[in-house]
Amino acid sequence: MDDRSGLTDAERPRVEVRRLPGSPDLAALADGTEDVVWLDSGLPDGTPDTARARAAWSVLACTDGPFAARLRHERRRARVDVSAASRAWFGSDRSSDAPAFAVLDDLLARTPRLPEPVRGCGFALGWVGFLGYELGRESGGPDRTADGHADADLRFVDRAVVVGPDGGAWALALVVDAEPAASAANRAWLEEVTVPPTRADVAEAPPGLPAVAAAGRVSRAAYEAAVEACRGEIREGNAFQVCLTTAFAVPGLEAGVAPGTDAHLAEYLRLRAADPVPFGAYLRLGALRVASRSPERFLRITADGVVTAEPIKGTRRRVADPEADAAARADLTTSAKDRAENVMIVDLLRNDLLRTAVPGSVHVDRLCAVETYASVHQLVSTVSAVLPVGASRAATVRAAFPPGSMTGAPKSSATAIADRLEAAPRGVYSGAVGYFSASGAVDLSVVIRTLVTVLDEDGRVVSRTLGAGGAVTWSSVPADEADEVETKTRSVLGGVGAIARW
C-alpha cells in the first residue's frame, strides 16, 4: 500500500493511544455499540505455539466514529458512503458498476498511511469487514452473487480496542487537526472507554440446550452423488481436487436472552467458550450477523510486505478417550490422502502468491504440520513470499481469492465444477474476514465453521446457515466425505443446540 493521498499536514490523520487498565471484556464492549467487527483470537491452554504466534491479537473495531466510511458491494454494484470528516481522503458518496477489488484498491490508495501505534500489532485502524466467496468472479470464478446480503461489506474505522497475547489492552482513536470537532469526539471516546465487568448473563452458556435438527440443503445421498461426480471430473482430467460444500439451515435462537443483549452475540459467546480458535470473529453489519469459529488464516501481509498463507487441509475429530484421540492424530499424520489434499493446495497458493510477489521469494516454510484444537486435529502448512515495494494489497488478495483451501485445484476449473454441483451461492462462507490496516498490514481469515444470519427490517431471522464441505480427490470415498462434513458442523452446531440432519 502506498500513500498517494496528497494531504496537507492539517488534513493528515494520526492515531492517539491510551493504555487501558486490566484486560477489557471485548464482548461487553461489542454489546454496547452499533455495527461492530470483532476479530477474536481466543486460544486455550495447550494450543500449539505456532498457532499462538500467528494469532496473538484481538481487535474490537467500532464502525460509528466521526471519520467512518463504508464500501458495500452488492448485485455487482459498489456503494461508497463517506462521513463529512473523512471526505478529504475518500471523496464524496458514490456508486458504480466497478469491481469490488478495484474500488477497494482505490480506497486503500486514498487511505493515509499510518505507523503501527502498538508494537507487535499490525492494526493501525483502517478497513475491516468481509469479502464474500462470490467475489471470486473478479478473478476468474463463477459469475454468481450472494443471496440475501452483500458480496462484500468493509468499514473504515477510526476507533478500536486491541488486546495482545499477554492480555494488555489499548484504545486507538484517529485525530486530524483540520477536523477539530471530530477529533474532540474521538479524544472523548478515548478517555471514556472503560473496562466493563464480565457479563455473566452473556458469557455463560445455558445448561442442557435441546438438540434440534439443522436441515441440510441437500440429502446425504445427493451429496455423496456429487462427490462421485467430482471424482468423474478428476478422472477426466478436469481437476486434481474439488472443494465441494453444502449448507445446513439452523433453527432459531434460544429464548431467554437478557433484555438489551444482542442475542446473536450471546450465541457467539457460547460457541467461543466451547471451541476457542485462533481466528474467531463476530460481525454485526446492518442486517447481517456472522459468528465465525475459524482456525484458518487466509493471508497475512506485514506493513513491510511479507505475505503469508496458512492453508488447512486434513481434519480428524477429537475423541474423549486419550488413546483413541492419539490414534486419530496418528492416522491424520500418516494419511496419504490428506497429505495429498494439503500439498495440492500448497502448490496452488504458491502460484497465487507468485502472481504479485517478488520472483524467487515464494517459499514453503512448513508442510503438513499437525495441530490440535478443542474439537479437531488438522494438517496446516505455511507458504510465504515478499511483495515489491508499494505493491497493491487489494491486488495481492484478489490474485489469491477465493482462498485456495475452499476451491480446489486448478482453481478456475475446480470452482466451476463445484458451482455446477452445488447450484447455489456460498455467500460469506468460504470468503474472508479481517482487516486492511492503514499501516499497510493485512490479516484475513478463511470463513469456515461460521454461522451466517440474515435479518429483516424488524430484526426477525430470514435465514441462518452453516456451510460445510471438504476436498474431493480421486481417492475419496463418498460416505467418508459426507462423514467429514458432519464432523465439521459439530463445533458450531453443538454450541447452539443443533445437530446436522441430511
JOGI-V415514 format. One record per pair of residues at least 6 apart in sequence whose ideal C-beta (glycine too) atoms are under 7 Angstrom apart, sorted by sequence separation. I is the first residue (numbers start at 0). J is the second residue. D is the distance in whole Angstrom. If there is no record, write none. Layout:
I/J/D
I/J/D
//
This chain:
29/35/5
115/121/6
136/142/5
144/150/6
162/168/5
175/181/7
232/238/5
233/239/7
256/262/4
282/288/7
300/306/5
318/324/5
331/337/6
407/413/3
435/441/5
454/460/6
455/461/5
492/498/6
70/77/7
71/78/5
116/123/6
136/143/7
161/168/7
175/182/6
282/289/4
317/324/6
369/376/6
370/377/6
403/410/6
406/413/5
434/441/7
454/461/6
492/499/6
29/37/5
42/50/6
81/89/5
115/123/5
160/168/6
161/169/5
174/182/4
271/279/6
281/289/7
298/306/6
299/307/5
353/361/5
406/414/5
434/442/6
452/460/6
453/461/5
42/51/6
70/79/6
81/90/7
114/123/7
232/241/7
256/265/5
280/289/7
281/290/6
318/327/6
352/361/5
369/378/6
370/379/5
386/395/6
433/442/5
453/462/5
471/480/6
79/89/7
81/91/6
113/123/4
133/143/5
160/170/5
161/171/7
252/262/5
298/308/6
407/417/7
433/443/4
69/80/5
81/92/6
113/124/7
133/144/5
174/185/6
280/291/4
297/308/7
316/327/7
367/378/5
368/379/5
432/443/7
433/444/6
452/463/5
469/480/5
488/499/5
25/37/6
42/54/7
68/80/7
80/92/5
133/145/5
159/171/5
173/185/6
174/186/6
229/241/4
279/291/6
315/327/4
349/361/5
368/380/7
431/443/4
432/444/5
68/81/5
79/92/6
172/185/4
279/292/6
296/309/4
315/328/7
367/380/6
431/444/7
450/463/7
451/464/5
40/54/4
68/82/6
79/93/5
131/145/5
158/172/5
172/186/7
229/243/6
252/266/6
267/281/5
279/293/7
295/309/7
366/380/5
431/445/6
432/446/6
469/483/5
485/499/5
40/55/6
67/82/5
110/125/6
157/172/7
278/293/4
315/330/6
365/380/6
431/446/6
450/465/5
469/484/6
40/56/6
66/82/6
78/94/5
134/150/5
157/173/4
172/188/6
276/292/5
278/294/6
295/311/5
315/331/5
365/381/4
430/446/5
468/484/6
40/57/5
65/82/6
68/85/5
77/94/6
89/106/6
133/150/5
134/151/6
172/189/4
226/243/6
264/281/6
276/293/6
277/294/6
278/295/7
294/311/7
363/380/7
364/381/4
429/446/6
449/466/7
467/484/5
39/57/5
66/84/5
76/94/6
77/95/5
225/243/6
274/292/5
276/294/5
278/296/6
313/331/6
345/363/6
428/446/5
38/57/6
65/84/5
66/85/4
131/150/4
170/189/5
363/382/6
364/383/5
427/446/6
38/58/4
76/96/6
77/97/5
89/109/5
131/151/6
270/290/6
467/487/5
68/89/5
75/96/6
88/109/5
130/151/5
313/334/7
345/366/7
361/382/7
362/383/6
428/449/6
467/488/5
37/59/5
77/99/6
88/110/7
129/151/7
170/192/5
261/283/7
270/292/5
427/449/7
79/102/7
88/111/6
129/152/6
222/245/6
267/290/4
361/384/4
428/451/6
465/488/6
35/59/7
36/60/4
128/152/5
266/290/6
313/337/3
360/384/5
405/429/4
427/451/5
35/60/7
77/102/4
128/153/4
263/288/4
312/337/7
360/385/4
426/451/6
35/61/6
36/62/7
127/153/7
128/154/5
341/367/5
465/491/6
35/62/6
72/99/4
126/153/5
127/154/6
158/185/6
263/290/7
313/340/6
465/492/7
34/62/4
126/154/7
157/185/6
217/245/6
312/340/4
313/341/5
356/384/4
357/385/5
401/429/6
32/61/5
33/62/7
34/63/7
126/155/5
127/156/6
216/245/5
312/341/4
338/367/5
356/385/6
357/386/7
401/430/6
402/431/7
29/59/6
33/63/5
125/155/7
158/188/6
215/245/6
216/246/5
352/382/6
356/386/6
357/387/6
28/59/5
32/63/7
310/341/7
355/386/6
25/57/6
70/102/6
124/156/6
160/192/7
215/247/5
312/344/5
352/384/4
70/103/6
124/157/6
214/247/6
349/382/6
25/59/5
213/247/4
214/248/5
310/344/5
348/382/5
99/134/5
124/159/6
213/248/6
310/345/7
345/380/5
355/390/6
70/106/6
213/249/5
100/137/5
122/159/7
213/250/7
332/369/5
341/378/5
345/382/6
429/466/7
99/137/7
310/348/6
331/369/6
428/466/3
98/137/5
122/161/6
211/250/5
341/380/6
355/394/6
448/487/7
308/348/5
355/395/5
405/445/6
120/161/5
328/369/6
337/378/6
404/445/6
425/466/6
450/491/6
448/490/6
120/163/7
328/371/7
355/398/5
392/435/6
402/445/5
448/491/5
117/161/6
119/163/7
308/352/7
354/398/4
208/253/6
331/376/5
396/441/7
306/352/6
124/171/6
331/378/6
351/398/6
352/399/7
392/439/7
396/443/7
205/253/7
328/376/5
351/399/4
124/173/6
327/376/6
392/441/5
103/153/7
205/255/7
306/356/7
99/150/6
348/399/7
99/151/5
117/169/5
351/403/6
116/171/6
348/403/5
347/403/4
200/257/4
317/374/6
317/375/6
201/260/6
316/375/6
317/376/7
344/403/5
200/260/7
315/375/6
344/404/5
314/375/5
315/376/4
347/408/5
346/408/7
201/264/7
314/377/5
347/410/6
407/470/7
56/120/5
58/122/5
201/265/5
313/377/6
344/408/7
204/269/4
313/378/3
343/408/5
202/268/5
311/377/5
312/378/6
60/127/5
201/268/6
311/378/7
204/272/6
311/379/5
75/144/6
74/144/6
85/155/7
309/379/6
310/380/6
309/380/7
309/381/5
307/381/6
308/382/5
73/149/4
307/383/5
10/87/5
72/149/6
73/150/6
306/383/7
71/149/5
72/150/5
294/372/6
305/383/7
306/384/5
72/151/4
305/385/6
306/386/6
6/87/7
70/151/7
71/152/5
304/385/6
304/386/4
70/153/5
294/377/7
4/88/6
304/388/7
69/154/5
300/386/7
304/390/6
67/154/7
68/155/4
67/155/6
67/156/7
306/395/6
67/157/7
87/177/7
36/127/4
66/157/4
308/399/7
36/128/6
62/154/4
64/156/7
65/157/7
300/392/6
312/404/6
64/157/4
310/403/6
311/404/6
62/156/6
64/158/4
84/178/5
310/404/4
61/156/6
300/395/7
60/156/4
276/372/6
61/158/4
84/181/4
61/159/7
275/373/6
298/396/6
12/111/5
14/113/6
60/159/5
274/373/5
11/111/6
16/116/5
59/159/6
240/340/6
274/374/5
12/113/7
16/117/7
58/159/6
59/160/5
298/399/6
14/116/4
58/161/5
240/343/5
57/161/7
239/343/6
3/108/5
4/109/6
6/111/6
56/161/6
57/162/5
297/402/5
56/162/7
0/107/5
4/111/5
56/163/6
66/173/5
55/163/7
2/111/6
14/123/6
55/164/4
295/404/7
2/112/4
14/124/6
0/112/7
51/164/7
66/181/6
374/489/7
65/181/4
374/490/4
36/154/7
65/184/5
65/185/7
64/185/6
340/470/4
28/160/6
152/284/5
340/472/6
339/472/6
297/431/5
25/160/7
302/438/4
336/472/6
23/160/6
25/162/7
302/439/4
289/427/6
302/440/5
336/474/5
23/162/7
148/287/5
301/440/6
22/162/6
300/440/6
291/432/6
300/441/4
299/441/7
289/432/7
298/441/6
299/442/5
22/166/4
23/168/5
298/443/5
22/168/6
297/443/4
297/444/6
296/444/6
297/445/5
19/168/4
295/444/6
19/169/6
282/432/7
295/445/4
18/169/6
19/170/6
293/444/5
17/169/7
280/432/5
293/445/6
295/447/6
16/169/5
17/170/5
129/282/6
293/446/6
293/447/5
16/171/6
291/446/6
293/448/6
128/284/7
292/448/5
293/449/7
14/171/5
15/172/5
291/448/7
292/449/7
291/449/4
312/470/6
14/173/6
15/174/5
290/449/7
129/289/7
289/449/6
290/450/4
12/173/5
13/174/6
12/174/7
289/451/6
12/175/5
242/405/5
242/406/5
280/444/7
288/452/4
10/175/6
242/407/5
241/407/4
278/444/4
287/453/6
9/176/5
10/177/5
28/195/6
240/407/4
286/453/6
9/177/4
27/195/4
240/408/5
286/454/4
238/407/6
239/408/5
314/483/7
24/194/7
238/408/7
316/486/5
15/186/7
23/194/4
24/195/5
27/198/5
30/201/7
238/409/7
242/413/7
17/189/5
23/195/7
24/196/7
26/198/7
241/413/5
314/486/7
21/194/5
24/197/5
240/413/7
314/487/7
15/189/6
20/194/6
24/198/7
238/412/5
243/417/6
19/194/6
26/201/6
237/412/5
238/413/5
241/416/5
242/417/6
26/202/7
241/417/6
245/421/7
243/420/6
244/421/6
238/416/6
237/416/7
121/301/7
121/302/6
244/425/6
232/416/5
244/429/7
115/302/6
229/416/6
263/452/6
229/420/7
228/420/6
225/420/4
292/490/6
292/491/6
249/450/6
216/423/7
251/460/6
249/463/4
248/463/7
249/464/7
248/464/6
249/465/6
274/490/4
247/464/7
246/464/5
247/465/5
246/465/7
246/466/5
273/493/7
274/494/7
270/491/6
273/494/5
244/466/6
245/467/7
54/277/3
244/467/7
245/468/6
53/277/7
54/278/6
244/468/3
270/494/4
243/468/5
269/494/5
242/468/6
243/469/7
269/495/7
50/277/5
242/470/5
243/471/5
266/495/6
30/260/6
41/271/6
240/470/5
241/471/5
30/261/5
240/471/7
39/271/7
43/275/5
240/472/5
42/275/5
30/264/6
41/275/4
29/264/6
41/276/7
42/277/6
40/277/6
26/264/7
40/278/7
41/279/6
40/279/7
233/472/7
234/473/7
245/484/7
39/279/4
233/473/5
39/280/6
230/471/7
247/488/6
26/268/6
38/280/5
39/281/6
229/471/4
37/280/6
53/296/6
230/473/6
253/496/6
37/281/4
226/471/5
230/475/6
36/282/5
249/495/6
250/497/6
35/283/5
249/497/6
34/283/6
226/475/6
34/284/5
227/477/6
34/285/7
226/477/4
29/281/7
213/465/7
247/499/5
223/477/4
226/480/5
223/478/6
53/309/7
223/481/5
138/397/5
222/481/5
137/397/6
138/398/7
140/401/7
138/400/6
219/481/5
222/484/7
135/400/6
134/400/6
135/401/4
132/401/5
130/400/7
139/411/5
141/414/6
140/414/5
141/415/6
143/418/7
141/418/4
146/424/5
148/426/6
135/414/6
145/424/5
213/492/6
144/424/7
146/426/7
143/424/5
145/426/4
219/501/4
218/501/5
213/497/4
215/499/7
107/392/6
211/496/6
212/497/7
213/498/7
215/500/7
107/393/6
210/496/6
211/497/5
212/498/6
213/499/5
214/500/6
215/501/4
104/391/5
209/496/5
213/500/6
208/496/3
210/498/5
212/500/4
104/393/4
103/393/5
104/394/6
133/424/5
100/393/5
132/425/4
132/426/7
131/426/6
131/427/5
132/428/7
100/397/4
132/429/4
129/427/6
132/430/4
131/430/4
130/430/5
129/430/6
130/431/5
129/431/7
129/432/5
148/453/6
147/453/5
127/434/5
126/434/7
125/434/6
126/435/4
125/435/6
125/436/4
122/434/6
125/437/4
123/436/5
124/437/5
122/436/5
123/437/5
147/461/6
121/436/6
123/438/4
147/462/6
121/438/6
122/440/7
49/368/7
121/440/3
50/370/6
49/370/7
121/442/6
47/370/5
115/438/5
47/371/7
113/437/4
114/438/6
112/437/6
113/438/6
111/437/7
110/437/5
112/439/7
107/435/6
43/373/6
58/434/7
1/389/4
0/392/5
38/433/6
38/434/7
0/439/4
//
